[in-house]
C-alpha cells in the first residue's frame, strides 16, 4: 500500500491507498521537535495496529523541521521503500502562474492537482486549518495564487490571550447568532464571522475568475463552518492526500 503523509502546522494527516482507494487514515499532532526515532515508533505503531504493509511513501510538509525528521526516519526505518517528498523539482504537472513559484507551499500544489482532476476548473480550494487558505485553479489547471487569513483556532486563542475576561472555548456552531453568555458570544462571532469571511473572499475571486466549476472545502476545521458557507459546493477532507497519491503515480510512471 502507498502511505501518504501531509505534515501541517498543527496536525499531520496520514492515509494508505490501495490503487485509488483510501483504506486507512490517521490524524496526529505535528511536533517539529520530535526526533526521527520518536517518529519511527509512532508510524510503526500506527501501521502495525492496522497490519499495514507499505510499498511506497509520498509526503509533503509546511513544517521544515518536521520534514527533516521524517526524512531521517524513512531512511532508517523504511530504507527499502520507495519514497517521494514533494518539493521543488518534483514533477507534479501543475503550472504555477505566480510571481515566485518557490514561495508556493507544496500542499497547495497537490491540492491544485487533485481538485482539477476531480472537479475541473476554474475552481477554488478552501483549506480551513491553522491558516484559512484559498487556492485558485484556472480552467487549464494552473495554480493562479490565492489568499490567506488567520485560522479559526488562532483567532479563538488570540482573543483568549489578549482579552482579560475572555477564555478559550471550543470552535462550534452556536444555537443562535445572538449569544446569551460569553461562550455563545465567542462561538457566534467566530462561526458566522468565518463563514461570512469565506463566502466574501470566494465571491470576490469568482468576480475575477468568472463562473466556477467547484469550491472545495478541506482541512481539519472545515466541518465547523461548512453548513453556514453558501459558496462551498464540495467537502473533500482527503484532497491533499489524494494529490500526493497522484504525484507519486506520475513520478513512478
N, C-alpha and C positions, 0 to 999 in steps of 0.2 A: 504493500500500500504506500501511497505517497503521503508524506506528512507535510502539511503547510503551516507556517508559523508567521503570525502577524504581531510584531512587538510594538505596542503602542505606549504612550506616555504613562498611562495608568494601568492598563491590563494587557496581557499577552493572550491572544486567541489562537488556538491550535485546532486543526482538524485533519482527519485522514480521508483520502479519496481512493476509491476503487474504480478506476476509469473516471467517469464524470460524476459518479455517485458519492456524496458525502456520507461517510459511515460513522465516524466518531467525532466528537468535538469537546473541547475543554476551554475554560477561561481561568487564568491565574493572574495574580498580581505581578506587575513588572517591577523587578528590583534591579536597578542599574549597578548595585554593589554586589550582587550575587556572583560567586566565583563559578568557574566552569565546572568544578566538581559538584557544587550545590545544584547547578542546572542539570548536570548529568543524573543525579539522584532523583530530582523532580521529574524529568522527562521519562526516565526509565521506569519510574513508579507508575506514571500515568499510562504509558504504553503497555506495561506488564499487567496492569489492572484490567485492561480490556483485551489482553492477549493479542496485541497488535505486532505484526512483523513488518517493519518498514523497508521499502525498496528504494526510496528516494526522499529527498528533503528539498523544499523550496521555502525561502524565508525573505521577509522584508522587515525593516525596522526604522522607527523615528527616534530611537534612543541609541546613540553611538556606543556608549559604554556597555549596554546590554548586548549589542550586536557583537562586540569584541569577545565577550564571554561565551556567546553562542557559538562563534566560530571555533574557539578553543575546545568547547565541549564536544562539538561534532567531530573535530579532528581526533579527539581522544577516545570517545565512546562509540562513534559510528564511522570509523575510518574507511570502511569498505562500501559505505552507502553513497551513491552519487548525490551531490549537494549543489544547489543553485541559490546564491544570495543575489537578490535583485538590487542592482546598483548601477551607476553609470558605466556604459559599455556592454551591458547585457541586452540582448535583443528582446524587445517587447512588442514591436510592431506599432507602437504609439508615437506619433509625431508630436513634439512639444512645441506648440506655437506660442512661446512666451519669450521675454527678453533674455532671461538667463536660465536655460534648461537645468543647469546644475543645482538650482535652488529648489526644484520641484521634488517633494517627498516621494519616495518610491511607492508608498501606499496609494498616493493619488494617481500614479501611473497605472498600477494594476487595477485600481478602481475603474479608471477610464477604459481599459481594455475589456474588463468584464461587462461593464454597463453597455458599451457599444455592441458587444457580441450578443448580449441578452435582449436589449431593447432598442438598439439603433440610436440615431442622433438626428438633430441635436437633443441633448439630454443633460440633466444635472444630477450629480450625486451629492446628497447632503449627509455628511458624516457627523453624527451628534455624539461626540465623545468629550475628552478633556478640552479640546477645541472644537467648536462647531465649524466645519469646513465645507465649502461649496466648491465642487469640481465641475467645470463646464466642458462639455464634449460637443464637438461640431458635428455637422451632418456627415462628414467624412471620417469621423472617429478621431480627430485631433484633440489634444488637450489644449484648451484655449486660456486657461487660468481659472480664477475664481475669487473667493473671498474667505476671510477668517473672522470669527468672533470668539470671545471667551466662552468656554463651555458652561453648561448649566451648573455643574458641581462647583466650578471655580467661582461662579457668581454667588452661590449659596455660601461658600466658605469665606469669600471676601466680605460679605455682609456680616457674618458672624464674627470675623476678626476685627472689623473696623467700627461696628456699631455696638456700643456697650450693652444695650438692653436686648439685643437680638442673639439668637443661638443657632447652632447647626440643626437643620431639620432634613427629613427625607424628601428628595425631589419626587413629588407625586401629584396626581390630579386632585384638585380640591373639590369639595362638594358645591362650591359657589364661587363666583368671581368676587363677591363681597365677603372678605374674611371677617370672622367674628372673634378671633383671637390671634395671637402673634404667629402661631404656626400656620393657620389658614391664610393670614395675610401674606406671609412669605411664599407659600405654595401658590396662591392665586397670582401674585405678581410674576413669579418665575414661569408658571405653567402657561398662562395666557400671554405673557410678555414674550417668551421664547417662541411660542407658536406663531405669534404675530411677526416676530423678527424673521423667522424662517420664510414665512409667506411673503413678506415685503421684499426680501432680498431676491427670492425666486421670481417674483413679479417684475422687478426691475431688470433682472437678467433676461427674462422672457421678452421684455420690450426691446432689448437689443438683439436677441437671437432670432426672434420670431417664434411661431408655434413649436412646442416641444413634443418629442415622442414619449418622454418619460421623465419624472422626477423621482429619484430612488433614495429612500432613507436607509441609512445603515448606522452602525455604532452602538455602543452599549447603552446609551441613554435615549436612543430614538424612540423606544416604546413609551417613554414618559410623556412625550408631546405629540405622538403620531396621530392620535384621534382628533386632535384640535387643529392640525395643519391641513388647510383646504387645498394646498398646492401639491402635496405629496401624492403620487399615483401608485407607487410600489414600495414595499418594505422588503429589503434583502439583507438580512444580518450577516450573511457569509460572503458578501461581494468581494472583499479583499482576498479572502482565501480562494475563492473561485478564480480570481485574476491570477493569483500565484500558481494555481494548477495550470492555467492556460499558458503562462510564461514558461513554466517548466516543460510542458509538452512542446512548445515552439522551439526551445533550445535543445531538447533531446532529439528532435527530428532533424 
